[in-house]
Structures are given as structure tokens and as C-alpha cells.
Amino acid sequence: MEESFPFKYSLLEYLFTLVGLLLFLLDIVLDIWTVVSFYQDEAYVYMGVMIFLLVGSSVLLQVFSWLWYSDSLETKLDTKVEEFANGHLLIKPLHFFQLGVYLRYAGVIEISTTRFHQKANSFIEGVAVYLNHDLQMLRLFEAFSESAPQLILMMCRTLQRGELELITGLKILSSAAAIAFTVAMYHRCMRSFLEEKRKMSWISTGIYFLWNLLLIIPRVTALALFCSVLPCYIIAHFLSLWMLLVLGVWSQKTDHMESPGWEWLYRATVGLIWYFSWFNVSTGSMKLKTILYYGVMGLDTMMLLGFWCWKVFEYTGCWRSLNPYIAIPTLLVLYIAGILLKIIYYKWFHPNCDEKKIAKPIEQQKIRQSAAFYGDMVTDSLVSSSGAVAATLAQPVTGVLKRGRNMAANFY
């Protein structure tokens, strides 16, 4: 990694990774508890949908994790735990048994711990940043393929039972906050690619989290309200809008995966994220894209709320739980407030820079190969300086290096 753009992996980010692992494990326990609760209440349809969401999201994450590992299996991996798993042919079985994400957590924690026990090294920090990027991206996929649909399912169940209590409302709010927090953590991960903006203030993070929360709440609430009165039509709504969104991602000419065939899986996943929230996947001016996106999603949200208001009078349970004349204006105010707060963030807090200023890594394999010719002292120099030899070894990168830099370029 060149010294002109050294990577930094702070202790706080390391702690967030540990907390993320604990929350990931806690989420599994809560998911099992929810499935058991649906079974005890004899809500077998909800239980079936819940299991489908859990299995579908887990398989999606394992597929992406395995594809990203496959990019580097022929070369030496970055951590001992990954090398051990690869040497004993365990990476594929671990992903088959839905344990690939835990392997990634172990790798990030290992190299992060190594970074804090050894002398500061920009290469080790860079590896930690890139591995953490893949992990945060998988968590982002999980948030919108599992957590957001689960939140809609929970809200729909609550509305149909007509039991909107304070504790239930707090649970719903905390679930929405967890999704927005995941998005904010991905946002902090992207900041590692810029030198002058790396020390990001908590005010910036707080604003980023808040505008995402204010936009996610009206969206998932509108979907839950629509589903509570017209449950048979929510699948048709999702498929029709999702296919339109996937075509929108395709029009951006994304190049995230190594294989053109698997690129469509990535586009389909981004389309799923767009169904709930905005996620930039291409470089260039973002103003027109965001205006178009929020215009379409705003009209769609209004349509969902309109159908709910039309049908809600036939469902006395939903009527007792939520008054349309209060709920709809409140959701619209939250949506508009979220957009205004996003404008404030991008005007005063978001770093805008040239793509050329995003940190460029030197491939680890190139550095290892150089050791045989230049010796260890020169190799260390390659890692920590921007000398002529380092410039010579800089090559077009693939795998995690390509993904990280492309997403950083899109983000900024």
C-alpha cells in the first residue's frame, strides 16, 4: 500500500467488528425464537415465510462469500485461519453448511488482532480494510434480504392482530434502527479509502444513520400496511418493481463480479436493496439518479398507502391499531425529512473527490514474489513507501481489491 495513501484500521473499527459478530449470533437466536413463536401461535403461513427468508438470505450470503473466496483460492490467502481452511479443503464445506460468514469474521478478527500486536504496517492495515469491506457488504446484503423483509412480516402480523402496543412499537423501531446502523457501518468502511476524510466525525455518521432511518421507516411501514390488507398482492408488487429495478442496475453497467454471469446475481441483489433503500453502484453524477429513484419510490410508497387507506375500513383490527388520517401524514413527513437530511449530508458532510485519489493497493502476491528478487528489506519498503519499485509492481487488481476500490469510487 502506498504511503501517500496509507490505510488505517482503527481500534474502534475492530471493536465494531467484534460487536457485529455478537449481534450476528444474537440475530440467529432471535430468528429461531420468532419461528418457534409463530409455531406456538399456529401461524404456519408466517412461520413458512420466516423460514424461507432465513434460508434464502443465508444461501445468498454463502454464494457471494464463496464466489469472492474463489477469486483468491489459487493464491495465498491473507489470514492463517483462511489458509488452514483452504489447506484442509474446508472452505467449500463451510459454505455448504452456511458457515462461510463466520470464517470471514474469524479472518478479519485475526488480522485485526495481528495489526494491533505488531508494529503499525500499512499493508496489514490495508488487508484488514479490504477484508472488512467484504464482510460489511455481506452484512448489507443480509440487512435487506433478511432483516427488512422480517420487519415487514412482524409489522404485518402485529397490524392484523390489532395489537400495536408500546413494547411492540419499540421492537419495530429498534429493528429499523439496526438496518440503518448496518448501512452506516458500510458507510464508515468506505471512508477508509480516503486519506483526508478518514477521520470521520461522529456527527457525519449520525446524520448518515438518521437520514437512512427516516427513509427506511416510511418504506417498510407502507409495505407492511399494504401487506396487512392485501397480502396476496405483495408478491406481485415485489416481483414487478424488483424486475424494473434490476433493469435499472443493468443500465448502470456494473462490473463488480469477476464472471459476467454472476454479475447478474449482484444486480439482482442490488435490485433487492433498491426495493427498500438507495445504494449507489456506478460512478458519475448521482443527482439525476437519486432524483429519479426517490421520485419513483415516493410514488410507489404513496400508492401502497393509498391502497391501504382504501381497504383498511374493512379490517377493524388494523383500524383500531392505526388511524390512516394520522399514519399517512406522519409517514410522509418522515420521508420528506429524510430526503432533506440526506441533502444536508451530501452538501456539507459527504467527501467528494476524484476517483484517482482513492487509495490503490499493491497486490499481496506481487509483494511476496518481489521478496525473492529484492529481499525482505526492499519488500518492506514496497509496503510502506511509494518508491519506483512499488510503482512498477502496481498492477490492475482483481478480487477483493477490485471490489473495494470500485465500491469506493461509486460511493464518492
N, C-alpha and C positions, 0 to 999 in steps of 0.2 A: 504494500500500500504506500503510495507516495506521501512524503512528509508534508507536501503542500496541501494535501487534503487528508490528514490523518483521521482515522475513525476513533470514536470514543464510545465505550460501552460502560456506562456508569454503574455504581453500586445500586442506585435506585432502580435502574432497568433490570438488574439482576434480581432484586427483591420482587419486582413486579412479575418476573418470570416464575419465581417460587410461588407467589400468591396465585398466579394464573393456574399453576399445576394443582394447587389445593382446591381452587374453585372448580377446575375441570373434574376433579374427583368428586367434589360435593355435588356437582350437577348430575353426575351419574346416579348418585344415591337418591337425589330428589326425583329424578326421572323414574326410577324404579318404584319409589313411594307413590308417585302420581298414577302409574299404571295399576298398582295394587289398589289404590283408592277408587279408580274407575271400575275395577273388577268387583270390589265390595259393594259399590253403588249400583251394580248391574248395568252400568253404562258401557255396554260392549262395543258400540259403534265408536265412541270416544276412545275407548281402550285400543281398538284396532287402528284408528287413525294415529294415536300416540305412538304405538309400536312401529307403524310404517314410517313416521317422521324420524324416530330414533335410528332405525335400521338404515333408512335411506341416507340420512345425514352422515352416519358413521361410514358407510360404504363410500360415499362421495369423498370424504376426507382421506380415507385409506388409499383410494385410487390416485388422488393428487399426490399424496405423500410418496407412494410407490413410484409414480412417474418421475417425480423430482429426484428421488434416490437413484433411479435407473440412469439418470444423466451422468452420474458420477461413480457408478459401481466398478467401472473398468479402471478407474484411477484410485489413488489412495484417498480414503475419506478423512475428514478433518478431526474426528474425535476417536478416542480409544474404544468407547462403547459401541460406536458405529462400526469401527474396524473389526471388533470382536464379533458382532452380529453378522457382518458380511463374511468374515473368515469361516464362520461356522454355518454359513448358509441359512441364517435365521431371519434375514430381512423380509423375504417373501412370506414365510410362515407367520411372522409377527403381524404383517399387514393383513394376511388372510384371517387371522383371529382378532382383527380390529385393534391391534396394539401398536400400530406404527406411530401414532402421535406421541405415545409415551416414550418411544425410542428417541423421537426428536426432542422431547423435553429433557431426557437424560443427556443427550448430546449438548444441548445449549447450556444446561446447568454445569456439565463437566468442563467445557471450555471456558465458561464464565468464571468458574472457581479457579481454574488454572490461571486465568488472566489476573485474578486478584492475589494469587500466591506467588506470582513471578514478577520480574521487573516489567514495567509498562512496555508493551510491544504493539506497534500499530498493526502488525499483521494478525496477531492473536485477537486483538480487538476487532479488526475487520472481519475475521471469520465469525466471531460472536455476533456481530451486527447482521451479517448475511444469513446465518442460521436462524437467528431470532426473527428475521424478516419472513422467512418461510413459515415459521411457527405462528407468527401473528397473522399471516394471511390465511392459514388453515383455521385459526380461531375466528377470523372474519367470515369465512365460508360457513362455519358452524353456526355463527350467530344468526345468519339469515336463512339457512337451510333447516335449522332445528329450533333455535330459541324463539325467533319471531313467529313461525307457524304455531309453536306450542303456546305462545302468549295469546294468539288469536283463539286457539282452541279453548284455553282456560277462560277467556273473557266470554266467549260464546256460550260455554256451559253455565257460567255464572248468570248471564242475562236470561237464558232460557229457564233457569230455575227461579229467577226473580229474587236472588239473594245477594244484592250488592251491598255488602257491609264494609265498615271502615277497614277491618283487617284484610278483607279481600282486595279492597282498593289499594292498600299499601303493598300487597304482594304483586299486584299488576304493575304498579309504579316502579317497584324495585326490579322487576323483570325487564321493563322497558329501559331503565337506567343501566342495567347490566349490558344490554345490547349497545347502547350509546357509549358505554365505557370501553367495550371491545373496539369500537370504531375509533375512539380517542387514543387507545393504546397503539393501534396501527398507525395513526397519525404521528405519534411520538416516535415510532420506529422509523418512519420516513425522514424525520428530522436529522437522523444520524448521518445522512448523506451530504449535508451542507455544513461547512466549517463555521461560517459566521453566524448561522442560525441554529447551531446545535444546542446551545444552552437556551432552551425554550422555556419561557416563563410559565408558571402555573396559571396565570391569567389567560394566556393564549390557549392552554389545554382546557381550562374551564369553559371558555367561550365555545371552543370547538365541540366539547361534550354537550353543552347546553343547547346549541342550535340543532345538533343531531337529535337530542332527546325531544325537543319541541316539534320536530318534523316527524319523528318516528311515532310518537303518541297518537296524533290525529290519523295517521295512515293505518296503523294496526287496529285502532278503535273503529274506524269506518269499516274495515274488513270484517271485524268481529260483529259489529251491529248488522251488517248485511247478511253475514252467515247465520246470525241468530234467527232471522225471519225467512231467509231464502237459502237454506243450507244446500239444497240440490243444485243451485246455480253458481256456487262459489268456485267449483272446479272448472266450469265452463269459462267463468270470468278470468280465472288464473291462466288457463291454457291460452286463451285468445290474446290477452295482454302480454303474457310471457313470450309468446312467439313473436309478437311485434317488437318487444324489447330485444330479443336475441338478434333479430334482423338489424336493429339499431346498433348493437355491438359489432355485428359483422361489417356494417358500413364504416366503422372506425378503423378497419384494417388492423386488428390487434395481432401481435406477434409475441405471445407470452410463453407458449409451449414449444418444445423442440420439434414435435411432429405436427404437421398441418391437420391431421385427423383429430388428434387430441385437442387442438386449438378450439374445435367446436364444443368440446366439453367445457372448456374455460369460458367460452362465450355464453353457453347455456347457463353456467353458474353465475356469471355477471348479470345475465338477464334476470335470474332469480333475486340477486341483490337489488337490482333496479326496481323490482316489484315492490320493494319496501323503502329503499333509500338510494341516494345518488352515490356513484362510485366512478371516478374518472379513469378511463382505460386508454387514453390516447393523448398525444401532445398537441400543442396548438392552443388557440384561444378557447377558453372554457365558457365565455359569457353566453354565446349563442346556444351552446349545447345545454347549459344549465337552465336557460330561459325556456327552451323547448321542453326539456324534461319536466320541470316543475309546472309548466303550463298544462302538459298532458296529464301528469299525475294529480294536479289540483282539480281538473275537470273530472277525472275518474273518481277521485275521493268525493266530490260533490254528488256525482251520480250515485255512488254507493249509499251516501247519507240520504239522498232523495228517495231511493227505493226503500230504505229502512223506515223513513218517516211515513211513507205511503202504506206500508204493511204493518207497522208497529201497533196500530189500534186494534188489530185482530188478535194480538198476543198480549193478554193482560199482564202476564208475568213480566215481560220486558217493559211494559208501560209503567208498572209500579217501580221498577228498578231505575229507570232513566227517563227523564222528561225530554222529548225531542226539542221543545222550544228553548230549553236550556243547554242541552248537549250539543246541538249543531252549531249555534253561535260560539260556544266555548271552544270547540274543536277548530273552527275557522280562525278564531283569534290566536290560538296556539300555532296554527300553521303559518299565519302571516307573521307572527312574532319570530318564529323560527327562521323564516326567509330573511327578515330584516336583520336578525342577529348574524346570519350567515354573511350577508352583505358587509356588515361591520367587521366581521372576522377577516374576510378577504381584502378589505380595504386597508386595515391597519395592522393586522397580525400575521397574515399569511406571507411567507417568504416567496417572492417571485424572482427567479433567476434564469440565466441562460443554461441550457442543457449541458454545455461544455464545462460548467462549474460544478457539476455533480461528481462526487468522488469516483475515480476509476480505479478498480483493483488490478493487481497483477496476479495472474492465476497461480495458485499454490504449486501446481505441478511444474510450471515453468521455473519457479524459485527452487524447488527440490532438484530439478535437472541441472540448474546452474551451479549447485554446490559441488558437483563432481568436477567442474571445469575451473571455477573461480575460487573454490574453497569456502569454508564456513564464514570467515571474516567478511569476504565480499558479499556473500549471501545475506548476512545480517545488514550489510549496507544497502542491499537492494530493497530489503524490507522497510528500512527506516529512512531512506533518502530518495531524492528524485534525480539521481545521477544519470549519466549517459547509458550505463549498462541496464539500469532499470527501465529506461525508456525503450531500449532495444528489445527487452523481454516482454514489454506490454503488447498483448495480443487481443484480438476480438474474443470476448469471453462468452461462455455458454453456461447453462445450468443455473445454479443459484445466483451466480454473479450477474448473468444476463437478466434474470427476473428482477433482482433487486434494483439494478440500475434503470431498467425500463420503467418499473413502477415509480421510482423516484422521479424520473423525467416526466411521467404522466402527472404525478402529484403536484409538481412545481410548475 
